[in-house]
């Protein structure tokens, strides 16, 4: 049995990941969010719903009892503070495995015109705050995997490829369902992609570079 703590459980990717995680009968979930009433109907013998602030170490630590894997799907201007709180709470709880959702562009790894456009679209501190949060995670002693999705779509498909930190991004988009599938895969295989930062995009099957490149 694997107990997964889902931080930011009301997010779009997190909801899709919850479905895929629950498809494995061995998984039990703790759904953590600011307003627990939003997901109150999800509670069951395999799902616990708890309310808390991901920037508060005490709230996080209280939710980590009996947890094996922490999956953080957090967003907002406080993401660096949340990263620090997650690391501190996991250290205090003796937890190691963390799956952390970030964004593309935090290492200036997106090439060509798409990279320039992406930086313009996400300018104003967004990339900087997500980059700072990733540095907190990477500077920890946790068994983390940072996931950097391309621009997200709502396509009902699972189709993705990954690149490593230091490699250029290959594509421009990926479905939320694909990111959720990767999260579920990593939760089921806790020794995969340890201390790695993965860029994730939809494969380009026609062999040509996307137009934005």
C-alpha positions as CSV (number, residue, x, y, z in Angstrom):
1,X,0.0,0.0,0.0
2,X,1.3,3.5,-0.9
3,X,0.0,6.6,0.8
4,X,0.3,9.7,-1.4
5,X,-0.2,13.2,-0.1
6,X,-1.5,15.5,-2.9
7,X,-0.8,19.2,-2.2
8,X,-2.9,21.6,-4.1
9,X,-5.4,18.8,-4.7
10,X,-8.1,21.1,-6.2
11,X,-5.9,22.0,-9.2
12,X,-6.7,20.7,-12.7
13,X,-3.7,18.4,-13.0
14,X,-4.1,17.2,-9.4
15,X,-7.7,16.2,-10.0
16,X,-6.7,14.1,-13.1
17,X,-3.8,12.6,-11.2
18,X,-6.1,11.7,-8.3
19,X,-8.2,9.7,-10.7
20,X,-5.2,7.9,-12.1
21,X,-3.6,7.3,-8.7
22,X,-6.9,5.8,-7.4
23,X,-7.0,3.4,-10.4
24,X,-4.2,1.5,-8.5
25,X,-6.1,-0.2,-5.7
26,X,-2.9,-0.2,-3.6
27,X,-2.9,3.6,-3.4
28,X,-4.4,5.7,-0.6
29,X,-4.6,9.4,-0.9
30,X,-4.6,12.5,1.4
31,X,-6.0,15.5,-0.5
32,X,-4.6,18.7,0.9
33,X,-6.1,22.1,0.0
34,X,-7.0,25.5,1.5
35,X,-10.8,24.8,1.4
36,X,-11.5,21.2,2.1
37,X,-15.2,21.6,1.3
38,X,-14.3,21.8,-2.4
39,X,-13.4,18.2,-2.4
40,X,-15.4,16.9,0.6
41,X,-17.3,14.5,-1.7
42,X,-14.1,12.8,-2.6
43,X,-13.6,11.3,0.9
44,X,-13.8,7.5,1.2
45,X,-12.0,4.6,2.8
46,X,-9.1,5.3,0.5
47,X,-9.2,9.1,0.4
48,X,-8.8,11.6,3.2
49,X,-9.5,15.3,2.6
50,X,-7.6,17.8,4.8
51,X,-7.5,21.6,5.0
52,X,-4.3,23.5,5.3
53,X,-1.9,26.1,4.0
54,X,1.0,24.8,2.0
55,X,3.2,27.7,3.2
56,X,2.8,26.6,6.8
57,X,5.1,23.8,7.9
58,X,2.9,22.8,10.8
59,X,-0.1,22.2,8.5
60,X,2.0,20.2,6.1
61,X,3.6,18.1,8.9
62,X,0.2,17.3,10.3
63,X,-0.9,15.9,7.0
64,X,2.3,13.8,6.5
65,X,1.6,11.2,9.1
66,X,1.8,7.7,7.4
67,X,2.6,9.2,4.0
68,X,5.1,7.6,1.6
69,X,5.0,10.0,-1.4
70,X,4.4,13.8,-1.5
71,X,3.0,15.1,-4.8
72,X,3.0,18.9,-4.9
73,X,0.9,20.7,-7.5
74,X,1.1,24.2,-6.0
75,X,0.6,27.5,-7.8
76,X,0.7,31.2,-6.9
77,X,3.0,33.9,-5.9
78,X,4.0,32.2,-2.7
79,X,5.6,29.2,-4.4
80,X,9.1,29.7,-3.0
81,X,7.8,29.9,0.6
82,X,5.7,26.8,-0.1
83,X,8.8,24.9,-1.4
84,X,10.7,25.8,1.8
85,X,7.8,24.7,4.0
86,X,7.4,21.4,2.1
87,X,11.1,20.6,2.4
88,X,11.2,21.5,6.1
89,X,8.0,19.5,6.8
90,X,9.3,16.4,4.9
91,X,12.6,16.6,6.7
92,X,10.9,16.8,10.1
93,X,8.6,13.9,9.1
94,X,11.4,11.7,7.8
95,X,9.9,11.6,4.3
96,X,12.1,11.5,1.2
97,X,10.0,11.1,-2.0
98,X,8.7,14.3,-3.6
99,X,7.1,14.9,-7.0
100,X,7.1,18.6,-7.6
101,X,5.3,20.4,-10.5
102,X,7.1,23.4,-11.9
103,X,7.0,25.0,-15.3
104,X,9.0,25.2,-18.5
105,X,11.6,27.9,-18.9
106,X,13.0,28.1,-15.4
107,X,16.5,27.2,-16.7
108,X,16.1,29.2,-19.9
109,X,16.0,25.8,-21.6
110,X,13.3,26.6,-24.2
111,X,15.0,27.3,-27.6
112,X,14.1,29.5,-30.5
113,X,11.1,31.8,-31.0
114,X,9.0,29.7,-28.7
115,X,11.5,30.3,-25.9
116,X,11.4,34.0,-26.4
117,X,7.6,34.1,-26.6
118,X,7.3,31.9,-23.5
119,X,9.6,34.2,-21.5
120,X,7.6,37.2,-22.5
121,X,4.3,35.5,-21.6
122,X,5.6,34.4,-18.2
123,X,7.6,37.6,-17.4
124,X,6.8,39.7,-14.4
125,X,8.3,37.4,-11.7
126,X,6.5,34.1,-12.6
127,X,9.6,32.3,-14.0
128,X,11.8,33.8,-11.3
129,X,9.6,32.6,-8.4
130,X,9.2,29.1,-9.9
131,X,12.9,29.0,-10.6
132,X,13.6,30.0,-7.0
133,X,11.2,27.3,-5.7
134,X,13.0,24.7,-7.9
135,X,16.3,25.7,-6.4
136,X,14.9,25.1,-2.9
137,X,13.9,21.6,-3.9
138,X,17.1,20.8,-5.7
139,X,19.1,22.1,-2.8
140,X,17.4,19.7,-0.4
141,X,18.4,16.1,0.4
142,X,15.0,14.8,-0.8
143,X,14.5,12.2,-3.4
144,X,12.7,14.7,-5.7
145,X,11.5,14.7,-9.2
146,X,10.8,18.2,-10.6
147,X,8.4,18.1,-13.6
148,X,8.5,21.1,-16.0
149,X,5.4,20.8,-18.3
150,X,5.2,22.6,-21.7
151,X,2.1,24.7,-22.3
152,X,-0.9,22.8,-21.0
153,X,-3.9,21.6,-23.0
154,X,-7.1,19.8,-22.0
155,X,-6.7,17.1,-24.7
156,X,-8.0,13.7,-23.7
157,X,-4.7,12.0,-24.4
158,X,-1.6,10.6,-22.8
159,X,1.3,11.4,-25.1
160,X,4.6,12.8,-23.7
161,X,8.3,12.6,-23.9
162,X,10.9,14.0,-21.4
163,X,14.1,15.9,-21.5
164,X,16.6,16.3,-18.7
165,X,17.9,19.5,-17.0
166,X,20.5,20.9,-19.3
167,X,18.8,19.7,-22.5
168,X,16.7,22.0,-24.7
169,X,12.9,21.6,-24.6
170,X,11.6,19.6,-27.7
171,X,8.0,20.7,-28.0
172,X,5.5,23.4,-27.2
173,X,2.6,21.8,-25.5
174,X,1.4,18.7,-23.5
175,X,-1.9,17.6,-22.1
176,X,-2.7,17.9,-18.4
177,X,-3.7,14.2,-18.6
178,X,-0.2,13.3,-19.7
179,X,1.3,15.1,-16.7
180,X,-1.1,13.3,-14.4
181,X,-0.1,10.0,-16.0
182,X,3.6,10.8,-15.4
183,X,2.8,11.6,-11.7
184,X,1.0,8.3,-11.3
185,X,3.9,6.4,-12.9
186,X,6.4,8.0,-10.6
187,X,4.3,7.4,-7.5
188,X,4.2,3.7,-8.5
189,X,8.0,3.5,-9.1
190,X,9.6,5.5,-6.3
191,X,13.1,4.8,-7.5
192,X,12.6,6.4,-10.9
193,X,13.9,9.8,-11.9
194,X,15.4,10.5,-8.5
195,X,16.9,14.0,-8.1
196,X,16.0,14.7,-11.8
197,X,14.3,17.7,-13.4
198,X,12.2,16.5,-16.3
199,X,10.9,18.7,-19.2
200,X,7.7,17.2,-20.5
201,X,6.2,17.8,-23.9
202,X,4.0,16.1,-26.5
203,X,6.2,14.2,-29.0
204,X,6.3,15.7,-32.5
205,X,5.4,12.7,-34.7
206,X,5.8,14.4,-38.1
207,X,9.5,14.9,-37.8
208,X,9.4,18.6,-38.3
209,X,10.1,21.2,-35.6
210,X,6.9,22.9,-34.3
211,X,6.1,26.2,-36.0
212,X,7.1,28.2,-32.9
213,X,10.7,26.9,-33.2
